[in-house]
């Protein structure tokens, strides 16, 4: 009889240990993973660098020398202007894609953290649904 009560005590402590990890360290670890993923995405898109260099020439293309006849100077200025406009649009699209990616990951991270809270209750909910005779629609 003593063995049974110690065994039951160990089972209860095991469940308490799992739940305390789930709602404590497990939740913190999941938050750190989501935060690191957001930092990696931000680093991948380099939004701050792209914003700082938004009007720089695209791929640092050299448009020739600004010295010489007025026609050569004008052509070089127009080439540099076109290069800057192309660079601005390319960087702007990458910035927008990066921001959308970060927002999507943040929303999914919030969903994951919210869902993390309810996962331990799913077996109990499933047993209750089974007990009342609920059957999914696809059956």
Phi and psi in radians as a Rosetta constraint file:
Dihedral C 1 N 2 CA 2 C 2 CIRCULARHARMONIC -1.157 0.35
Dihedral N 2 CA 2 C 2 N 3 CIRCULARHARMONIC -0.671 0.35
Dihedral C 2 N 3 CA 3 C 3 CIRCULARHARMONIC -1.054 0.35
Dihedral N 3 CA 3 C 3 N 4 CIRCULARHARMONIC -0.709 0.35
Dihedral C 3 N 4 CA 4 C 4 CIRCULARHARMONIC -1.119 0.35
Dihedral N 4 CA 4 C 4 N 5 CIRCULARHARMONIC -0.757 0.35
Dihedral C 4 N 5 CA 5 C 5 CIRCULARHARMONIC -1.203 0.35
Dihedral N 5 CA 5 C 5 N 6 CIRCULARHARMONIC -0.649 0.35
Dihedral C 5 N 6 CA 6 C 6 CIRCULARHARMONIC -1.178 0.35
Dihedral N 6 CA 6 C 6 N 7 CIRCULARHARMONIC -0.672 0.35
Dihedral C 6 N 7 CA 7 C 7 CIRCULARHARMONIC -1.111 0.35
Dihedral N 7 CA 7 C 7 N 8 CIRCULARHARMONIC -0.759 0.35
Dihedral C 7 N 8 CA 8 C 8 CIRCULARHARMONIC -1.123 0.35
Dihedral N 8 CA 8 C 8 N 9 CIRCULARHARMONIC -0.677 0.35
Dihedral C 8 N 9 CA 9 C 9 CIRCULARHARMONIC -1.102 0.35
Dihedral N 9 CA 9 C 9 N 10 CIRCULARHARMONIC -0.746 0.35
Dihedral C 9 N 10 CA 10 C 10 CIRCULARHARMONIC -1.136 0.35
Dihedral N 10 CA 10 C 10 N 11 CIRCULARHARMONIC -0.681 0.35
Dihedral C 10 N 11 CA 11 C 11 CIRCULARHARMONIC -1.121 0.35
Dihedral N 11 CA 11 C 11 N 12 CIRCULARHARMONIC -0.737 0.35
Dihedral C 11 N 12 CA 12 C 12 CIRCULARHARMONIC -1.121 0.35
Dihedral N 12 CA 12 C 12 N 13 CIRCULARHARMONIC -0.740 0.35
Dihedral C 12 N 13 CA 13 C 13 CIRCULARHARMONIC -1.168 0.35
Dihedral N 13 CA 13 C 13 N 14 CIRCULARHARMONIC -0.593 0.35
Dihedral C 13 N 14 CA 14 C 14 CIRCULARHARMONIC -1.092 0.35
Dihedral N 14 CA 14 C 14 N 15 CIRCULARHARMONIC -0.786 0.35
Dihedral C 14 N 15 CA 15 C 15 CIRCULARHARMONIC -1.133 0.35
Dihedral N 15 CA 15 C 15 N 16 CIRCULARHARMONIC -0.718 0.35
Dihedral C 15 N 16 CA 16 C 16 CIRCULARHARMONIC -1.111 0.35
Dihedral N 16 CA 16 C 16 N 17 CIRCULARHARMONIC -0.697 0.35
Dihedral C 16 N 17 CA 17 C 17 CIRCULARHARMONIC -1.107 0.35
Dihedral N 17 CA 17 C 17 N 18 CIRCULARHARMONIC -0.746 0.35
Dihedral C 17 N 18 CA 18 C 18 CIRCULARHARMONIC -1.129 0.35
Dihedral N 18 CA 18 C 18 N 19 CIRCULARHARMONIC -0.812 0.35
Dihedral C 18 N 19 CA 19 C 19 CIRCULARHARMONIC -1.161 0.35
Dihedral N 19 CA 19 C 19 N 20 CIRCULARHARMONIC -0.651 0.35
Dihedral C 19 N 20 CA 20 C 20 CIRCULARHARMONIC -1.184 0.35
Dihedral N 20 CA 20 C 20 N 21 CIRCULARHARMONIC -0.636 0.35
Dihedral C 20 N 21 CA 21 C 21 CIRCULARHARMONIC -1.171 0.35
Dihedral N 21 CA 21 C 21 N 22 CIRCULARHARMONIC -0.760 0.35
Dihedral C 21 N 22 CA 22 C 22 CIRCULARHARMONIC -1.040 0.35
Dihedral N 22 CA 22 C 22 N 23 CIRCULARHARMONIC -0.810 0.35
Dihedral C 22 N 23 CA 23 C 23 CIRCULARHARMONIC -1.597 0.35
Dihedral N 23 CA 23 C 23 N 24 CIRCULARHARMONIC -0.025 0.35
Dihedral C 23 N 24 CA 24 C 24 CIRCULARHARMONIC -1.995 0.35
Dihedral N 24 CA 24 C 24 N 25 CIRCULARHARMONIC -1.634 0.35
Dihedral C 24 N 25 CA 25 C 25 CIRCULARHARMONIC -1.125 0.35
Dihedral N 25 CA 25 C 25 N 26 CIRCULARHARMONIC -0.644 0.35
Dihedral C 25 N 26 CA 26 C 26 CIRCULARHARMONIC -1.095 0.35
Dihedral N 26 CA 26 C 26 N 27 CIRCULARHARMONIC -0.730 0.35
Dihedral C 26 N 27 CA 27 C 27 CIRCULARHARMONIC -1.170 0.35
Dihedral N 27 CA 27 C 27 N 28 CIRCULARHARMONIC -0.735 0.35
Dihedral C 27 N 28 CA 28 C 28 CIRCULARHARMONIC -1.110 0.35
Dihedral N 28 CA 28 C 28 N 29 CIRCULARHARMONIC -0.725 0.35
Dihedral C 28 N 29 CA 29 C 29 CIRCULARHARMONIC -1.110 0.35
Dihedral N 29 CA 29 C 29 N 30 CIRCULARHARMONIC -0.720 0.35
Dihedral C 29 N 30 CA 30 C 30 CIRCULARHARMONIC -1.099 0.35
Dihedral N 30 CA 30 C 30 N 31 CIRCULARHARMONIC -0.718 0.35
Dihedral C 30 N 31 CA 31 C 31 CIRCULARHARMONIC -1.094 0.35
Dihedral N 31 CA 31 C 31 N 32 CIRCULARHARMONIC -0.736 0.35
Dihedral C 31 N 32 CA 32 C 32 CIRCULARHARMONIC -1.130 0.35
Dihedral N 32 CA 32 C 32 N 33 CIRCULARHARMONIC -0.697 0.35
Dihedral C 32 N 33 CA 33 C 33 CIRCULARHARMONIC -1.081 0.35
Dihedral N 33 CA 33 C 33 N 34 CIRCULARHARMONIC -0.774 0.35
Dihedral C 33 N 34 CA 34 C 34 CIRCULARHARMONIC -1.146 0.35
Dihedral N 34 CA 34 C 34 N 35 CIRCULARHARMONIC -0.724 0.35
Dihedral C 34 N 35 CA 35 C 35 CIRCULARHARMONIC -1.121 0.35
Dihedral N 35 CA 35 C 35 N 36 CIRCULARHARMONIC -0.722 0.35
Dihedral C 35 N 36 CA 36 C 36 CIRCULARHARMONIC -1.151 0.35
Dihedral N 36 CA 36 C 36 N 37 CIRCULARHARMONIC -0.670 0.35
Dihedral C 36 N 37 CA 37 C 37 CIRCULARHARMONIC -1.118 0.35
Dihedral N 37 CA 37 C 37 N 38 CIRCULARHARMONIC -0.703 0.35
Dihedral C 37 N 38 CA 38 C 38 CIRCULARHARMONIC -1.129 0.35
Dihedral N 38 CA 38 C 38 N 39 CIRCULARHARMONIC -0.705 0.35
Dihedral C 38 N 39 CA 39 C 39 CIRCULARHARMONIC -1.142 0.35
Dihedral N 39 CA 39 C 39 N 40 CIRCULARHARMONIC -0.702 0.35
Dihedral C 39 N 40 CA 40 C 40 CIRCULARHARMONIC -1.131 0.35
Dihedral N 40 CA 40 C 40 N 41 CIRCULARHARMONIC -0.695 0.35
Dihedral C 40 N 41 CA 41 C 41 CIRCULARHARMONIC -1.155 0.35
Dihedral N 41 CA 41 C 41 N 42 CIRCULARHARMONIC -0.738 0.35
Dihedral C 41 N 42 CA 42 C 42 CIRCULARHARMONIC -1.098 0.35
Dihedral N 42 CA 42 C 42 N 43 CIRCULARHARMONIC -0.699 0.35
Dihedral C 42 N 43 CA 43 C 43 CIRCULARHARMONIC -1.194 0.35
Dihedral N 43 CA 43 C 43 N 44 CIRCULARHARMONIC -0.665 0.35
Dihedral C 43 N 44 CA 44 C 44 CIRCULARHARMONIC -1.085 0.35
Dihedral N 44 CA 44 C 44 N 45 CIRCULARHARMONIC -0.781 0.35
Dihedral C 44 N 45 CA 45 C 45 CIRCULARHARMONIC -1.458 0.35
Dihedral N 45 CA 45 C 45 N 46 CIRCULARHARMONIC -0.285 0.35
Dihedral C 45 N 46 CA 46 C 46 CIRCULARHARMONIC 0.842 0.35
Dihedral N 46 CA 46 C 46 N 47 CIRCULARHARMONIC 0.928 0.35
Dihedral C 46 N 47 CA 47 C 47 CIRCULARHARMONIC -1.073 0.35
Dihedral N 47 CA 47 C 47 N 48 CIRCULARHARMONIC -0.689 0.35
Dihedral C 47 N 48 CA 48 C 48 CIRCULARHARMONIC -1.153 0.35
Dihedral N 48 CA 48 C 48 N 49 CIRCULARHARMONIC -0.711 0.35
Dihedral C 48 N 49 CA 49 C 49 CIRCULARHARMONIC -1.178 0.35
Dihedral N 49 CA 49 C 49 N 50 CIRCULARHARMONIC -0.735 0.35
Dihedral C 49 N 50 CA 50 C 50 CIRCULARHARMONIC -1.134 0.35
Dihedral N 50 CA 50 C 50 N 51 CIRCULARHARMONIC -0.625 0.35
Dihedral C 50 N 51 CA 51 C 51 CIRCULARHARMONIC -1.191 0.35
Dihedral N 51 CA 51 C 51 N 52 CIRCULARHARMONIC -0.707 0.35
Dihedral C 51 N 52 CA 52 C 52 CIRCULARHARMONIC -1.150 0.35
Dihedral N 52 CA 52 C 52 N 53 CIRCULARHARMONIC -0.579 0.35
Dihedral C 52 N 53 CA 53 C 53 CIRCULARHARMONIC -1.886 0.35
Dihedral N 53 CA 53 C 53 N 54 CIRCULARHARMONIC 0.475 0.35
Dihedral C 53 N 54 CA 54 C 54 CIRCULARHARMONIC -0.995 0.35
Dihedral N 54 CA 54 C 54 N 55 CIRCULARHARMONIC -0.681 0.35
Dihedral C 54 N 55 CA 55 C 55 CIRCULARHARMONIC -1.801 0.35
Dihedral N 55 CA 55 C 55 N 56 CIRCULARHARMONIC 0.294 0.35
Dihedral C 55 N 56 CA 56 C 56 CIRCULARHARMONIC -1.307 0.35
Dihedral N 56 CA 56 C 56 N 57 CIRCULARHARMONIC 2.726 0.35
Dihedral C 56 N 57 CA 57 C 57 CIRCULARHARMONIC -1.068 0.35
Dihedral N 57 CA 57 C 57 N 58 CIRCULARHARMONIC 2.561 0.35
Dihedral C 57 N 58 CA 58 C 58 CIRCULARHARMONIC -1.244 0.35
Dihedral N 58 CA 58 C 58 N 59 CIRCULARHARMONIC 2.174 0.35
Dihedral C 58 N 59 CA 59 C 59 CIRCULARHARMONIC 0.986 0.35
Dihedral N 59 CA 59 C 59 N 60 CIRCULARHARMONIC 0.361 0.35
Dihedral C 59 N 60 CA 60 C 60 CIRCULARHARMONIC 0.907 0.35
Dihedral N 60 CA 60 C 60 N 61 CIRCULARHARMONIC 0.747 0.35
Dihedral C 60 N 61 CA 61 C 61 CIRCULARHARMONIC -1.186 0.35
Dihedral N 61 CA 61 C 61 N 62 CIRCULARHARMONIC 2.287 0.35
Dihedral C 61 N 62 CA 62 C 62 CIRCULARHARMONIC -1.514 0.35
Dihedral N 62 CA 62 C 62 N 63 CIRCULARHARMONIC 2.191 0.35
Dihedral C 62 N 63 CA 63 C 63 CIRCULARHARMONIC -1.749 0.35
Dihedral N 63 CA 63 C 63 N 64 CIRCULARHARMONIC 0.333 0.35
Dihedral C 63 N 64 CA 64 C 64 CIRCULARHARMONIC 1.750 0.35
Dihedral N 64 CA 64 C 64 N 65 CIRCULARHARMONIC -3.088 0.35
Dihedral C 64 N 65 CA 65 C 65 CIRCULARHARMONIC -1.544 0.35
Dihedral N 65 CA 65 C 65 N 66 CIRCULARHARMONIC 2.429 0.35
Dihedral C 65 N 66 CA 66 C 66 CIRCULARHARMONIC -1.476 0.35
Dihedral N 66 CA 66 C 66 N 67 CIRCULARHARMONIC 0.087 0.35
Dihedral C 66 N 67 CA 67 C 67 CIRCULARHARMONIC -1.805 0.35
Dihedral N 67 CA 67 C 67 N 68 CIRCULARHARMONIC 2.571 0.35
Dihedral C 67 N 68 CA 68 C 68 CIRCULARHARMONIC 2.220 0.35
Dihedral N 68 CA 68 C 68 N 69 CIRCULARHARMONIC -2.786 0.35
Dihedral C 68 N 69 CA 69 C 69 CIRCULARHARMONIC -1.105 0.35
Dihedral N 69 CA 69 C 69 N 70 CIRCULARHARMONIC 2.788 0.35
Dihedral C 69 N 70 CA 70 C 70 CIRCULARHARMONIC -1.071 0.35
Dihedral N 70 CA 70 C 70 N 71 CIRCULARHARMONIC -0.583 0.35
Dihedral C 70 N 71 CA 71 C 71 CIRCULARHARMONIC -1.134 0.35
Dihedral N 71 CA 71 C 71 N 72 CIRCULARHARMONIC -0.713 0.35
Dihedral C 71 N 72 CA 72 C 72 CIRCULARHARMONIC -1.188 0.35
Dihedral N 72 CA 72 C 72 N 73 CIRCULARHARMONIC -0.723 0.35
Dihedral C 72 N 73 CA 73 C 73 CIRCULARHARMONIC -1.115 0.35
Dihedral N 73 CA 73 C 73 N 74 CIRCULARHARMONIC -0.754 0.35
Dihedral C 73 N 74 CA 74 C 74 CIRCULARHARMONIC -1.109 0.35
Dihedral N 74 CA 74 C 74 N 75 CIRCULARHARMONIC -0.778 0.35
Dihedral C 74 N 75 CA 75 C 75 CIRCULARHARMONIC -1.098 0.35
Dihedral N 75 CA 75 C 75 N 76 CIRCULARHARMONIC -0.734 0.35
Dihedral C 75 N 76 CA 76 C 76 CIRCULARHARMONIC -1.126 0.35
Dihedral N 76 CA 76 C 76 N 77 CIRCULARHARMONIC -0.695 0.35
Dihedral C 76 N 77 CA 77 C 77 CIRCULARHARMONIC -1.135 0.35
Dihedral N 77 CA 77 C 77 N 78 CIRCULARHARMONIC -0.745 0.35
Dihedral C 77 N 78 CA 78 C 78 CIRCULARHARMONIC -1.153 0.35
Dihedral N 78 CA 78 C 78 N 79 CIRCULARHARMONIC -0.715 0.35
Dihedral C 78 N 79 CA 79 C 79 CIRCULARHARMONIC -1.062 0.35
Dihedral N 79 CA 79 C 79 N 80 CIRCULARHARMONIC -0.742 0.35
Dihedral C 79 N 80 CA 80 C 80 CIRCULARHARMONIC -1.179 0.35
Dihedral N 80 CA 80 C 80 N 81 CIRCULARHARMONIC -0.676 0.35
Dihedral C 80 N 81 CA 81 C 81 CIRCULARHARMONIC -1.108 0.35
Dihedral N 81 CA 81 C 81 N 82 CIRCULARHARMONIC -0.780 0.35
Dihedral C 81 N 82 CA 82 C 82 CIRCULARHARMONIC -1.088 0.35
Dihedral N 82 CA 82 C 82 N 83 CIRCULARHARMONIC -0.726 0.35
Dihedral C 82 N 83 CA 83 C 83 CIRCULARHARMONIC -1.089 0.35
Dihedral N 83 CA 83 C 83 N 84 CIRCULARHARMONIC -0.695 0.35
Dihedral C 83 N 84 CA 84 C 84 CIRCULARHARMONIC -1.182 0.35
Dihedral N 84 CA 84 C 84 N 85 CIRCULARHARMONIC -0.681 0.35
Dihedral C 84 N 85 CA 85 C 85 CIRCULARHARMONIC -1.162 0.35
Dihedral N 85 CA 85 C 85 N 86 CIRCULARHARMONIC -0.774 0.35
Dihedral C 85 N 86 CA 86 C 86 CIRCULARHARMONIC -1.076 0.35
Dihedral N 86 CA 86 C 86 N 87 CIRCULARHARMONIC -0.772 0.35
Dihedral C 86 N 87 CA 87 C 87 CIRCULARHARMONIC -1.062 0.35
Dihedral N 87 CA 87 C 87 N 88 CIRCULARHARMONIC -0.697 0.35
Dihedral C 87 N 88 CA 88 C 88 CIRCULARHARMONIC -1.087 0.35
Dihedral N 88 CA 88 C 88 N 89 CIRCULARHARMONIC -0.793 0.35
Dihedral C 88 N 89 CA 89 C 89 CIRCULARHARMONIC -1.176 0.35
Dihedral N 89 CA 89 C 89 N 90 CIRCULARHARMONIC -0.718 0.35
Dihedral C 89 N 90 CA 90 C 90 CIRCULARHARMONIC -1.098 0.35
Dihedral N 90 CA 90 C 90 N 91 CIRCULARHARMONIC -0.831 0.35
Dihedral C 90 N 91 CA 91 C 91 CIRCULARHARMONIC -1.135 0.35
Dihedral N 91 CA 91 C 91 N 92 CIRCULARHARMONIC -0.667 0.35
Dihedral C 91 N 92 CA 92 C 92 CIRCULARHARMONIC -1.101 0.35
Dihedral N 92 CA 92 C 92 N 93 CIRCULARHARMONIC -0.742 0.35
Dihedral C 92 N 93 CA 93 C 93 CIRCULARHARMONIC -1.155 0.35
Dihedral N 93 CA 93 C 93 N 94 CIRCULARHARMONIC -0.662 0.35
Dihedral C 93 N 94 CA 94 C 94 CIRCULARHARMONIC -1.200 0.35
Dihedral N 94 CA 94 C 94 N 95 CIRCULARHARMONIC -0.679 0.35
Dihedral C 94 N 95 CA 95 C 95 CIRCULARHARMONIC -1.087 0.35
Dihedral N 95 CA 95 C 95 N 96 CIRCULARHARMONIC -0.786 0.35
Dihedral C 95 N 96 CA 96 C 96 CIRCULARHARMONIC -1.102 0.35
Dihedral N 96 CA 96 C 96 N 97 CIRCULARHARMONIC -0.759 0.35
Dihedral C 96 N 97 CA 97 C 97 CIRCULARHARMONIC -1.094 0.35
Dihedral N 97 CA 97 C 97 N 98 CIRCULARHARMONIC -0.705 0.35
Dihedral C 97 N 98 CA 98 C 98 CIRCULARHARMONIC -1.127 0.35
Dihedral N 98 CA 98 C 98 N 99 CIRCULARHARMONIC -0.764 0.35
Dihedral C 98 N 99 CA 99 C 99 CIRCULARHARMONIC -1.118 0.35
Dihedral N 99 CA 99 C 99 N 100 CIRCULARHARMONIC -0.755 0.35
Dihedral C 99 N 100 CA 100 C 100 CIRCULARHARMONIC -1.100 0.35
Dihedral N 100 CA 100 C 100 N 101 CIRCULARHARMONIC -0.686 0.35
Dihedral C 100 N 101 CA 101 C 101 CIRCULARHARMONIC -1.139 0.35
Dihedral N 101 CA 101 C 101 N 102 CIRCULARHARMONIC -0.747 0.35
Dihedral C 101 N 102 CA 102 C 102 CIRCULARHARMONIC -1.150 0.35
Dihedral N 102 CA 102 C 102 N 103 CIRCULARHARMONIC -0.731 0.35
Dihedral C 102 N 103 CA 103 C 103 CIRCULARHARMONIC -1.104 0.35
Dihedral N 103 CA 103 C 103 N 104 CIRCULARHARMONIC -0.760 0.35
Dihedral C 103 N 104 CA 104 C 104 CIRCULARHARMONIC -1.068 0.35
Dihedral N 104 CA 104 C 104 N 105 CIRCULARHARMONIC -0.794 0.35
Dihedral C 104 N 105 CA 105 C 105 CIRCULARHARMONIC -1.141 0.35
Dihedral N 105 CA 105 C 105 N 106 CIRCULARHARMONIC -0.627 0.35
Dihedral C 105 N 106 CA 106 C 106 CIRCULARHARMONIC -1.159 0.35
Dihedral N 106 CA 106 C 106 N 107 CIRCULARHARMONIC -0.757 0.35
Dihedral C 106 N 107 CA 107 C 107 CIRCULARHARMONIC -1.126 0.35
Dihedral N 107 CA 107 C 107 N 108 CIRCULARHARMONIC -0.774 0.35
Dihedral C 107 N 108 CA 108 C 108 CIRCULARHARMONIC -1.129 0.35
Dihedral N 108 CA 108 C 108 N 109 CIRCULARHARMONIC -0.604 0.35
Dihedral C 108 N 109 CA 109 C 109 CIRCULARHARMONIC -1.109 0.35
Dihedral N 109 CA 109 C 109 N 110 CIRCULARHARMONIC -0.709 0.35
Dihedral C 109 N 110 CA 110 C 110 CIRCULARHARMONIC -1.130 0.35
Dihedral N 110 CA 110 C 110 N 111 CIRCULARHARMONIC -0.709 0.35
Dihedral C 110 N 111 CA 111 C 111 CIRCULARHARMONIC -1.099 0.35
Dihedral N 111 CA 111 C 111 N 112 CIRCULARHARMONIC -0.752 0.35
Dihedral C 111 N 112 CA 112 C 112 CIRCULARHARMONIC -1.116 0.35
Dihedral N 112 CA 112 C 112 N 113 CIRCULARHARMONIC -0.785 0.35
Dihedral C 112 N 113 CA 113 C 113 CIRCULARHARMONIC -1.133 0.35
Dihedral N 113 CA 113 C 113 N 114 CIRCULARHARMONIC -0.638 0.35
Dihedral C 113 N 114 CA 114 C 114 CIRCULARHARMONIC -1.197 0.35
Dihedral N 114 CA 114 C 114 N 115 CIRCULARHARMONIC -0.743 0.35
Dihedral C 114 N 115 CA 115 C 115 CIRCULARHARMONIC -1.171 0.35
Dihedral N 115 CA 115 C 115 N 116 CIRCULARHARMONIC -0.541 0.35
Dihedral C 115 N 116 CA 116 C 116 CIRCULARHARMONIC -1.024 0.35
Dihedral N 116 CA 116 C 116 N 117 CIRCULARHARMONIC -0.561 0.35
Dihedral C 116 N 117 CA 117 C 117 CIRCULARHARMONIC -1.211 0.35
Dihedral N 117 CA 117 C 117 N 118 CIRCULARHARMONIC -0.544 0.35
Dihedral C 117 N 118 CA 118 C 118 CIRCULARHARMONIC -1.722 0.35
Dihedral N 118 CA 118 C 118 N 119 CIRCULARHARMONIC -0.182 0.35
Dihedral C 118 N 119 CA 119 C 119 CIRCULARHARMONIC -1.028 0.35
Dihedral N 119 CA 119 C 119 N 120 CIRCULARHARMONIC -0.762 0.35
Dihedral C 119 N 120 CA 120 C 120 CIRCULARHARMONIC -1.087 0.35
Dihedral N 120 CA 120 C 120 N 121 CIRCULARHARMONIC -0.400 0.35
Dihedral C 120 N 121 CA 121 C 121 CIRCULARHARMONIC -1.479 0.35
Dihedral N 121 CA 121 C 121 N 122 CIRCULARHARMONIC -0.219 0.35
Dihedral C 121 N 122 CA 122 C 122 CIRCULARHARMONIC -1.076 0.35
Dihedral N 122 CA 122 C 122 N 123 CIRCULARHARMONIC -0.724 0.35
Dihedral C 122 N 123 CA 123 C 123 CIRCULARHARMONIC -1.083 0.35
Dihedral N 123 CA 123 C 123 N 124 CIRCULARHARMONIC -0.660 0.35
Dihedral C 123 N 124 CA 124 C 124 CIRCULARHARMONIC -1.150 0.35
Dihedral N 124 CA 124 C 124 N 125 CIRCULARHARMONIC -0.755 0.35
Dihedral C 124 N 125 CA 125 C 125 CIRCULARHARMONIC -1.084 0.35
Dihedral N 125 CA 125 C 125 N 126 CIRCULARHARMONIC -0.730 0.35
Dihedral C 125 N 126 CA 126 C 126 CIRCULARHARMONIC -1.103 0.35
Dihedral N 126 CA 126 C 126 N 127 CIRCULARHARMONIC -0.728 0.35
Dihedral C 126 N 127 CA 127 C 127 CIRCULARHARMONIC -1.129 0.35
Dihedral N 127 CA 127 C 127 N 128 CIRCULARHARMONIC -0.686 0.35
Dihedral C 127 N 128 CA 128 C 128 CIRCULARHARMONIC -1.139 0.35
Dihedral N 128 CA 128 C 128 N 129 CIRCULARHARMONIC -0.719 0.35
Dihedral C 128 N 129 CA 129 C 129 CIRCULARHARMONIC -1.135 0.35
Dihedral N 129 CA 129 C 129 N 130 CIRCULARHARMONIC -0.683 0.35
Dihedral C 129 N 130 CA 130 C 130 CIRCULARHARMONIC -1.103 0.35
Dihedral N 130 CA 130 C 130 N 131 CIRCULARHARMONIC -0.716 0.35
Dihedral C 130 N 131 CA 131 C 131 CIRCULARHARMONIC -1.166 0.35
Dihedral N 131 CA 131 C 131 N 132 CIRCULARHARMONIC -0.609 0.35
Dihedral C 131 N 132 CA 132 C 132 CIRCULARHARMONIC -1.519 0.35
Dihedral N 132 CA 132 C 132 N 133 CIRCULARHARMONIC -0.089 0.35
Dihedral C 132 N 133 CA 133 C 133 CIRCULARHARMONIC 1.549 0.35
Dihedral N 133 CA 133 C 133 N 134 CIRCULARHARMONIC 0.340 0.35
Dihedral C 133 N 134 CA 134 C 134 CIRCULARHARMONIC -1.243 0.35
Dihedral N 134 CA 134 C 134 N 135 CIRCULARHARMONIC 2.355 0.35
Dihedral C 134 N 135 CA 135 C 135 CIRCULARHARMONIC -2.200 0.35
Dihedral N 135 CA 135 C 135 N 136 CIRCULARHARMONIC 2.361 0.35
Dihedral C 135 N 136 CA 136 C 136 CIRCULARHARMONIC -1.062 0.35
Dihedral N 136 CA 136 C 136 N 137 CIRCULARHARMONIC 2.697 0.35
Dihedral C 136 N 137 CA 137 C 137 CIRCULARHARMONIC -1.160 0.35
Dihedral N 137 CA 137 C 137 N 138 CIRCULARHARMONIC -0.442 0.35
Dihedral C 137 N 138 CA 138 C 138 CIRCULARHARMONIC -1.328 0.35
Dihedral N 138 CA 138 C 138 N 139 CIRCULARHARMONIC -0.073 0.35
